[in-house]
């Protein structure tokens, strides 16, 4: 009789290496490992050999970088999504893509379950499982960290390291980097360990080695660098005149942004599961893209359409953060966002200097800005009669006058 198959989201780190072996023993199942290449760079080295040596019957290492940039990062940036005013959602937006591919593999392999190494305290468990529920409700999910028998066997990292050593699983675990990281094409995040103290300063000189994608702004070049981004319907399609794919745009902006120390964020955020957590993020390319896109919209987007879209930013960002990427309400908002972007086309020029992204010009063939109308000099178009503003102000002031009169009468 064929064994049950389980598809495991596998990174090759301590947790998922131990989980792979534990699942195989506990469920007497065939474990198919899956790693999504979404821009982790050298973190993928040696994963295939390690997974097979640990007990996986097969491993998928799929290059999803193009899909990640085109179908996940770009639509999210068109929505101007920013969680709690600071976080560009680098980890959040990657999870639905990973989970989507997991369930596709599960169906192709005839697996009955998928598994992940997300803890019971974090957001990722929700993101993985809500995606699975939306796309493949017939497939069950195994979350070892929420299982009592797993937590009893592994109450801490010492027990996991001992288990790995016992089973000959090579892991790198040391106190040299007492924090966890998550890297992809859009960003890298740092949390836990010393960062759990919100008074700890990761920007201090002694902690410079922690950062990966960007130099310290203090060490960035003393000469500013200008960069031009070309947009078509809300997506960046060229940098400095060179036509690029969405993936190439992110890679190019990450490099130039990192050189100038752009995109560092240190924040205490509110997790979906109820607790506050401290996270440090590097998003160099994303910060440039976000700023440029906003400036492009300022020239080309209708005022009330922009305000309507902006009223949905907090809701949209929360949907991404909380794992509802494939929920009908996110898809409905995205349809509105797509419509809002049809004229967001043109060129933005930015100046990059020591962690700052500074606007340096914007132009568009479909610009809604008319200098003849906006001018403080005589309007040659006669499109705007300043005298008309008198009635406009009177009408808008009417309710304020009535309200004030009521209040003053009440004081008599």
VENRAGI-V160647 format. One record per residue. N is the residue number from 1. RES is the residue in one letter. SS is DSSP state (H for helix, E for strand, L for the rest). NEAR is the number of other C-alpha atoms within 8 Angstrom. Layout:
n | res | ss | near
N | RES | SS | NEAR
N | RES | SS | NEAR
This chain:
n | res | ss | near
1 | X | L | 2
2 | X | L | 3
3 | X | L | 7
4 | X | L | 9
5 | X | E | 13
6 | X | E | 14
7 | X | E | 15
8 | X | E | 13
9 | X | E | 13
10 | X | L | 13
11 | X | L | 9
12 | X | L | 10
13 | X | L | 9
14 | X | H | 12
15 | X | H | 9
16 | X | H | 13
17 | X | H | 16
18 | X | H | 12
19 | X | H | 10
20 | X | H | 15
21 | X | H | 10
22 | X | H | 8
23 | X | H | 11
24 | X | H | 12
25 | X | H | 8
26 | X | H | 7
27 | X | H | 6
28 | X | L | 9
29 | X | L | 12
30 | X | E | 11
31 | X | E | 15
32 | X | E | 13
33 | X | E | 15
34 | X | E | 13
35 | X | E | 11
36 | X | E | 9
37 | X | E | 11
38 | X | L | 11
39 | X | L | 8
40 | X | L | 10
41 | X | H | 5
42 | X | H | 5
43 | X | H | 5
44 | X | H | 9
45 | X | L | 5
46 | X | L | 6
47 | X | H | 9
48 | X | H | 8
49 | X | H | 7
50 | X | H | 11
51 | X | H | 13
52 | X | H | 11
53 | X | H | 8
54 | X | H | 11
55 | X | L | 10
56 | X | L | 13
57 | X | L | 9
58 | X | E | 8
59 | X | E | 12
60 | X | E | 8
61 | X | E | 9
62 | X | E | 8
63 | X | E | 8
64 | X | L | 9
65 | X | H | 11
66 | X | H | 9
67 | X | H | 8
68 | X | H | 12
69 | X | H | 13
70 | X | H | 11
71 | X | H | 8
72 | X | H | 12
73 | X | H | 11
74 | X | H | 11
75 | X | H | 11
76 | X | H | 9
77 | X | H | 11
78 | X | H | 13
79 | X | L | 11
80 | X | L | 10
81 | X | L | 13
82 | X | L | 12
83 | X | E | 12
84 | X | L | 7
85 | X | L | 5
86 | X | L | 8
87 | X | E | 10
88 | X | L | 10
89 | X | L | 12
90 | X | H | 13
91 | X | H | 12
92 | X | H | 13
93 | X | H | 13
94 | X | H | 12
95 | X | H | 12
96 | X | H | 14
97 | X | H | 10
98 | X | H | 10
99 | X | H | 12
100 | X | H | 11
101 | X | H | 8
102 | X | H | 13
103 | X | H | 13
104 | X | H | 8
105 | X | H | 9
106 | X | H | 14
107 | X | H | 8
108 | X | H | 7
109 | X | H | 7
110 | X | L | 7
111 | X | L | 13
112 | X | L | 10
113 | X | E | 12
114 | X | E | 16
115 | X | E | 12
116 | X | E | 13
117 | X | L | 12
118 | X | L | 9
119 | X | L | 10
120 | X | L | 7
121 | X | L | 5
122 | X | L | 10
123 | X | L | 12
124 | X | H | 11
125 | X | H | 12
126 | X | H | 10
127 | X | H | 14
128 | X | H | 14
129 | X | H | 10
130 | X | H | 10
131 | X | H | 15
132 | X | H | 13
133 | X | H | 8
134 | X | H | 9
135 | X | H | 9
136 | X | L | 8
137 | X | L | 8
138 | X | L | 4
139 | X | L | 11
140 | X | E | 8
141 | X | E | 8
142 | X | E | 8
143 | X | E | 12
144 | X | H | 11
145 | X | H | 11
146 | X | H | 9
147 | X | L | 8
148 | X | H | 7
149 | X | H | 6
150 | X | H | 10
151 | X | H | 11
152 | X | H | 7
153 | X | H | 7
154 | X | L | 9
155 | X | L | 7
156 | X | L | 6
157 | X | H | 7
158 | X | H | 6
159 | X | H | 10
160 | X | H | 12
161 | X | H | 11
162 | X | H | 8
163 | X | H | 9
164 | X | H | 14
165 | X | H | 9
166 | X | H | 7
167 | X | L | 6
168 | X | L | 7
169 | X | L | 12
170 | X | L | 7
171 | X | L | 9
172 | X | L | 6
173 | X | L | 6
174 | X | L | 6
175 | X | L | 5
176 | X | L | 4
177 | X | L | 7
178 | X | L | 9
179 | X | L | 10
180 | X | E | 9
181 | X | E | 8
182 | X | E | 8
183 | X | E | 11
184 | X | L | 12
185 | X | L | 11
186 | X | L | 11
187 | X | L | 14
188 | X | E | 15
189 | X | E | 13
190 | X | E | 12
191 | X | E | 12
192 | X | L | 10
193 | X | H | 8
194 | X | H | 8
195 | X | H | 13
196 | X | H | 9
197 | X | L | 6
198 | X | L | 8
199 | X | L | 4
200 | X | L | 7
201 | X | L | 6
202 | X | L | 8
203 | X | L | 7
204 | X | L | 7
205 | X | H | 5
206 | X | H | 5
207 | X | H | 8
208 | X | H | 10
209 | X | H | 6
210 | X | H | 7
211 | X | L | 8
212 | X | L | 8
213 | X | L | 12
214 | X | L | 14
215 | X | L | 12
216 | X | L | 9
217 | X | H | 10
218 | X | H | 5
219 | X | H | 8
220 | X | L | 13
221 | X | L | 9
222 | X | L | 6
223 | X | L | 5
224 | X | L | 9
225 | X | E | 7
226 | X | E | 8
227 | X | E | 10
228 | X | E | 11
229 | X | E | 14
230 | X | E | 14
231 | X | E | 15
232 | X | E | 11
233 | X | L | 9
234 | X | L | 12
235 | X | E | 9
236 | X | E | 13
237 | X | E | 13
238 | X | E | 12
239 | X | E | 14
240 | X | L | 8
241 | X | L | 8
242 | X | E | 6
243 | X | E | 7
244 | X | L | 10
245 | X | L | 7
246 | X | H | 12
247 | X | H | 11
248 | X | H | 8
249 | X | H | 13
250 | X | H | 13
251 | X | H | 10
252 | X | H | 10
253 | X | H | 13
254 | X | H | 13
255 | X | H | 11
256 | X | H | 10
257 | X | H | 15
258 | X | H | 14
259 | X | H | 11
260 | X | L | 15
261 | X | L | 16
262 | X | L | 19
263 | X | L | 16
264 | X | E | 11
265 | X | E | 9
266 | X | E | 8
267 | X | E | 8
268 | X | E | 9
269 | X | E | 9
270 | X | E | 8
271 | X | L | 10
272 | X | L | 8
273 | X | L | 7
274 | X | L | 6
275 | X | L | 7
276 | X | E | 8
277 | X | E | 9
278 | X | E | 13
279 | X | E | 12
280 | X | E | 11
281 | X | E | 13
282 | X | E | 15
283 | X | L | 16
284 | X | H | 19
285 | X | H | 17
286 | X | H | 14
287 | X | H | 11
288 | X | H | 13
289 | X | H | 11
290 | X | H | 10
291 | X | H | 9
292 | X | H | 13
293 | X | H | 14
294 | X | H | 9
295 | X | H | 11
296 | X | H | 16
297 | X | H | 10
298 | X | H | 7
299 | X | H | 12
300 | X | H | 14
301 | X | L | 13
302 | X | L | 7
303 | X | H | 6
304 | X | H | 6
305 | X | H | 9
306 | X | H | 11
307 | X | H | 8
308 | X | H | 8
309 | X | H | 12
310 | X | H | 8
311 | X | H | 7
312 | X | L | 9
313 | X | H | 12
314 | X | H | 11
315 | X | H | 7
316 | X | H | 12
317 | X | H | 12
318 | X | H | 9
319 | X | H | 11
320 | X | H | 12
321 | X | H | 13
322 | X | H | 11
323 | X | L | 16
324 | X | L | 12
325 | X | L | 11
326 | X | L | 10
327 | X | L | 8
328 | X | H | 6
329 | X | H | 6
330 | X | H | 12
331 | X | H | 10
332 | X | H | 8
333 | X | H | 10
334 | X | H | 10
335 | X | H | 8
336 | X | H | 9
337 | X | H | 11
338 | X | H | 10
339 | X | H | 7
340 | X | H | 11
341 | X | L | 11
342 | X | L | 9
343 | X | L | 11
344 | X | L | 13
345 | X | L | 15
346 | X | E | 13
347 | X | E | 12
348 | X | E | 15
349 | X | E | 13
350 | X | E | 13
351 | X | E | 13
352 | X | E | 15
353 | X | E | 14
354 | X | L | 14
355 | X | L | 12
356 | X | E | 8
357 | X | E | 11
358 | X | E | 8
359 | X | E | 10
360 | X | E | 8
361 | X | E | 7
362 | X | E | 11
363 | X | E | 10
364 | X | L | 10
365 | X | L | 6
366 | X | L | 8
367 | X | L | 9
368 | X | L | 8
369 | X | L | 7
370 | X | L | 7
371 | X | H | 6
372 | X | H | 8
373 | X | H | 11
374 | X | H | 7
375 | X | L | 8
376 | X | L | 4
377 | X | L | 4
378 | X | L | 5
379 | X | L | 10
380 | X | L | 6
381 | X | L | 7
382 | X | L | 7
383 | X | L | 6
384 | X | L | 8
385 | X | L | 7
386 | X | L | 6
387 | X | L | 5
388 | X | H | 8
389 | X | H | 8
390 | X | H | 8
391 | X | H | 7
392 | X | H | 8
393 | X | H | 8
394 | X | H | 8
395 | X | H | 7
396 | X | H | 8
397 | X | H | 8
398 | X | H | 8
399 | X | H | 7
400 | X | H | 8
401 | X | H | 8
402 | X | H | 8
403 | X | H | 8
404 | X | H | 8
405 | X | H | 8
406 | X | H | 8
407 | X | H | 8
408 | X | H | 8
409 | X | H | 7
410 | X | H | 6
411 | X | H | 5
412 | X | L | 4
